[in-house]
Amino acid sequence: MASHTKHIVLLVGSTGKTGSSIVRALAKLPEKYVIKALVRRSSMDKPIVQEFRNLGVEIVPGDLAGDTQESLETKLNNVDIVINATIPVEDGNQNKLFLAAKNASVKRVVPSDFGPSAPPGAMKYQDTKLKIRQFIIENEIPYTFIQAGWLTSLLFPQSHSVVGNSPMGKQFYGSGKVKTAYTALERVGEFVARIIGDPRTLNQTVQAYDGEATLEEVWTIASKVTGENFDDYTRLSAEDIESTLRDGPDFLTALLFEYNRSALIRGDNTVENAVSLGALDARVLYPDYVPLGLEEVAKQVYGKN
Ligand SMILES: NC(=O)c1ccc[n+]([C@@H]2O[C@H](COP(=O)([O-])OP(=O)(O)OC[C@H]3O[C@@H](n4cnc5c(N)ncnc54)[C@H](OP(=O)(O)O)[C@@H]3O)[C@@H](O)[C@H]2O)c1
């Protein structure tokens, strides 16, 4: 480690859902972390950037697409840990960030994972993430890969009062009896804050999660908390999902259906499967972690607190 005792962490994608959860959690540990956030010039005026400044975060102007490897390297001078929480659609951007990190002697990089566990070939989006992991390993860059299961906010059905029909929100996928790991968004940051300062997780994949549940259990709790009956929502069988995927749907539908097939039909996203693929179980690493129960999360999701 560098001569200082605190870890200097630079976050890319800090203003997003996952990134902001991480910033807020790291900011609760000022004795452990100094936080820098790479923020695009076009986003400088967002209220969240002011919130970060108030939390003591140093804002570094930058753009993963526009910056060169060399300019990123300068911005990573003296940084110990780099976390990326952008949407990883173009791996070239992440690759250049991590090569810059290597040249700047960063001690650990965390690429943008934070999703469900799935083996190679289960879904294209995960394959993109796995390719980036492979790039990091091949280039001998110290890393931690963090999986978070399914974000609870996405697992619950939308309330009837929500206008619009987002593909996730009003559809029930599969038998409903397949277990899937989940984490509440606010807890992703809490896990990351524990994991990145832990020497046991260096060059490891870590499975973070609040719990595991079937879709049937999630929808039952949703009904209990909202008082709504969701039986009128569309039910999609495994064959419906396959035939939609065979028809070559648009990018977003393909992404969602592949996710659902992997997690809710194939059952890839369980802690047991993640561990069998080599991940460390975060709840074993951190036995003092108090998980958020599904009903508690449901109350948050539906504003019933
Ligand atoms: N477990 C799950 O169920 C789940 C759910 C959702 C996401 N995820 C994963 O979590 C990760 C982050 O997703 P998210 O939904 O949190 O992302 P998001 O909310 O869309 O945020 C994206 C972030 O990336 C920043 N960004 C975009 N382009 C950039 C660039 N060229 N240079 C620098 N920053 C840039 C955005 O900044 P601006 O403010 O400038 O736009 C924003 O801070 C992804 O890997 C995603 O797959 C997992």
The ligand as an SDF file (V2000), in Angstrom:
LIG
                    3D

 48 52  0  0  0  0  0  0  0  0999 V2000
  -27.9560   -5.9690   -9.6930 N   0  0  0  0  0  0  0  0  0  0  0  0
  -28.8210   -5.4030  -10.4930 C   0  0  0  0  0  0  0  0  0  0  0  0
  -29.9880   -5.8010  -10.5670 O   0  0  0  0  0  0  0  0  0  0  0  0
  -28.4020   -4.1770  -11.2460 C   0  0  0  0  0  0  0  0  0  0  0  0
  -29.3460   -3.2190  -11.5830 C   0  0  0  0  0  0  0  0  0  0  0  0
  -28.9320   -2.0720  -12.2490 C   0  0  0  0  0  0  0  0  0  0  0  0
  -27.5870   -1.9230  -12.5990 C   0  0  0  0  0  0  0  0  0  0  0  0
  -26.6820   -2.8980  -12.2670 N   0  0  0  0  0  0  0  0  0  0  0  0
  -25.2740   -2.7690  -12.6720 C   0  0  0  0  0  0  0  0  0  0  0  0
  -24.6680   -1.6970  -11.9490 O   0  0  0  0  0  0  0  0  0  0  0  0
  -23.7390   -1.0130  -12.7950 C   0  0  0  0  0  0  0  0  0  0  0  0
  -24.0980    0.4640  -12.8400 C   0  0  0  0  0  0  0  0  0  0  0  0
  -25.4150    0.5930  -13.3580 O   0  0  0  0  0  0  0  0  0  0  0  0
  -26.3890    1.7640  -12.8550 P   0  0  0  0  0  0  0  0  0  0  0  0
  -27.7700    1.3640  -13.2730 O   0  0  0  0  0  0  0  0  0  0  0  0
  -26.1140    2.0930  -11.4390 O   0  0  0  0  0  0  0  0  0  0  0  0
  -25.9030    2.9660  -13.7840 O   0  0  0  0  0  0  0  0  0  0  0  0
  -26.6110    4.3800  -13.9940 P   0  0  0  0  0  0  0  0  0  0  0  0
  -27.5260    4.6900  -12.8560 O   0  0  0  0  0  0  0  0  0  0  0  0
  -27.1550    4.4230  -15.3790 O   0  0  0  0  0  0  0  0  0  0  0  0
  -25.3740    5.3780  -13.8900 O   0  0  0  0  0  0  0  0  0  0  0  0
  -24.3950    5.4110  -14.8720 C   0  0  0  0  0  0  0  0  0  0  0  0
  -23.2740    6.3210  -14.3750 C   0  0  0  0  0  0  0  0  0  0  0  0
  -22.2350    6.3290  -15.3540 O   0  0  0  0  0  0  0  0  0  0  0  0
  -21.8630    7.6770  -15.5900 C   0  0  0  0  0  0  0  0  0  0  0  0
  -21.3120    7.7560  -16.9390 N   0  0  0  0  0  0  0  0  0  0  0  0
  -21.9170    7.4150  -18.1020 C   0  0  0  0  0  0  0  0  0  0  0  0
  -21.0710    7.6190  -19.1260 N   0  0  0  0  0  0  0  0  0  0  0  0
  -19.9110    8.0970  -18.5960 C   0  0  0  0  0  0  0  0  0  0  0  0
  -18.6730    8.5030  -19.1490 C   0  0  0  0  0  0  0  0  0  0  0  0
  -18.4460    8.4710  -20.4710 N   0  0  0  0  0  0  0  0  0  0  0  0
  -17.7130    8.9500  -18.3080 N   0  0  0  0  0  0  0  0  0  0  0  0
  -17.9120    8.9860  -16.9670 C   0  0  0  0  0  0  0  0  0  0  0  0
  -19.0820    8.6090  -16.3730 N   0  0  0  0  0  0  0  0  0  0  0  0
  -20.0650    8.1850  -17.1920 C   0  0  0  0  0  0  0  0  0  0  0  0
  -23.1410    8.4660  -15.3970 C   0  0  0  0  0  0  0  0  0  0  0  0
  -22.8080    9.8090  -15.1660 O   0  0  0  0  0  0  0  0  0  0  0  0
  -23.6920   11.0740  -15.6330 P   0  0  0  0  0  0  0  0  0  0  0  0
  -24.2760   11.6370  -14.3690 O   0  0  0  0  0  0  0  0  0  0  0  0
  -22.6640   11.9600  -16.2490 O   0  0  0  0  0  0  0  0  0  0  0  0
  -24.7260   10.6010  -16.6060 O   0  0  0  0  0  0  0  0  0  0  0  0
  -23.6770    7.7770  -14.1500 C   0  0  0  0  0  0  0  0  0  0  0  0
  -22.9980    8.2570  -13.0210 O   0  0  0  0  0  0  0  0  0  0  0  0
  -23.7930   -1.7180  -14.1460 C   0  0  0  0  0  0  0  0  0  0  0  0
  -22.7760   -2.6610  -14.2360 O   0  0  0  0  0  0  0  0  0  0  0  0
  -25.1430   -2.3960  -14.1310 C   0  0  0  0  0  0  0  0  0  0  0  0
  -25.2060   -3.5550  -14.9620 O   0  0  0  0  0  0  0  0  0  0  0  0
  -27.0590   -4.0010  -11.5850 C   0  0  0  0  0  0  0  0  0  0  0  0
  1  2  1  0
  2  3  2  0
  2  4  1  0
  4  5  1  0
  4 48  2  0
  5  6  2  0
  6  7  1  0
  7  8  2  0
  8  9  1  0
  8 48  1  0
  9 10  1  0
  9 46  1  0
 10 11  1  0
 11 12  1  0
 11 44  1  0
 12 13  1  0
 13 14  1  0
 14 15  2  0
 14 16  1  0
 14 17  1  0
 17 18  1  0
 18 19  2  0
 18 20  1  0
 18 21  1  0
 21 22  1  0
 22 23  1  0
 23 24  1  0
 23 42  1  0
 24 25  1  0
 25 26  1  0
 25 36  1  0
 26 27  1  0
 26 35  1  0
 27 28  2  0
 28 29  1  0
 29 30  1  0
 29 35  2  0
 30 31  1  0
 30 32  2  0
 32 33  1  0
 33 34  2  0
 34 35  1  0
 36 37  1  0
 36 42  1  0
 37 38  1  0
 38 39  2  0
 38 40  1  0
 38 41  1  0
 42 43  1  0
 44 45  1  0
 44 46  1  0
 46 47  1  0
M  CHG  2   8   1  16  -1
M  END
$$$$
